[in-house]
Amino acid sequence: MSVSNTKVVDFLEGLKKRGIQVLCALPQETNGVEGINYIGLGKINAAINTSTILSKFNPKLVINYGSCGGLNKQISGLVEITKFKQHDIDCTPLGFDKGITPYDKIQDIELSNSGYTCASGDYFVSDGSAINADVVDMEAYSIAKVCLLNNIEFKCFKFISDSADDAAATDWETNCADGFKLFIEKMKFLNLK
């Protein structure tokens, strides 16, 4: 482990001691740095593993970092997400709008009107033209919902690794870990109580 990775691991351990848990879907997004809770890909893995982490550690704050596809061409790099929705649930044959879970009291989640909107779904988006959001991912909505249901503070930062287009898969593989250093620097300057 390099000196810089040792410093990052120490920083993450310091967050844990303060009741802050950092969650990320895949080790590929952080170059496998230790001290991160890797929760797996997709909304179900995110919900199950976030629930397990809340039960085990009882954190006061959960922070999600990960990669995402950019739909809003005006933004790039590391962005803070404060609005969460689903883009893949489709009960339109029953008369519901796409993205709405019938009979669920919680639909879109808005933590603040600053920040950006992330639409989560269980497929890798290579054509985001029909999705109304700034970015897309596969976990953030589930993590936000589990935290909301458990009254745990939640913050989310995503690195735009691709443009959610026909080059998305190749771009993601090339860029998915590029934002982790930016994320760690951002964490150092946040007022994390």
Secondary structure by P-SEA (a helix, b strand, c coil): ccaaaaaaaaaaaaaaaacbbbbbccccccccccccccccccaaaaaaaaaaaaaaccccbbbbbbbbbbcccccccbbbbcbbbbccccccccccccccccccccccccccccbbbbbbcccccccccccccccccccaaaaaaaaaaabbbbbbbbbbccccccaaaaaaaaccccaaaaaaaaaaacccc
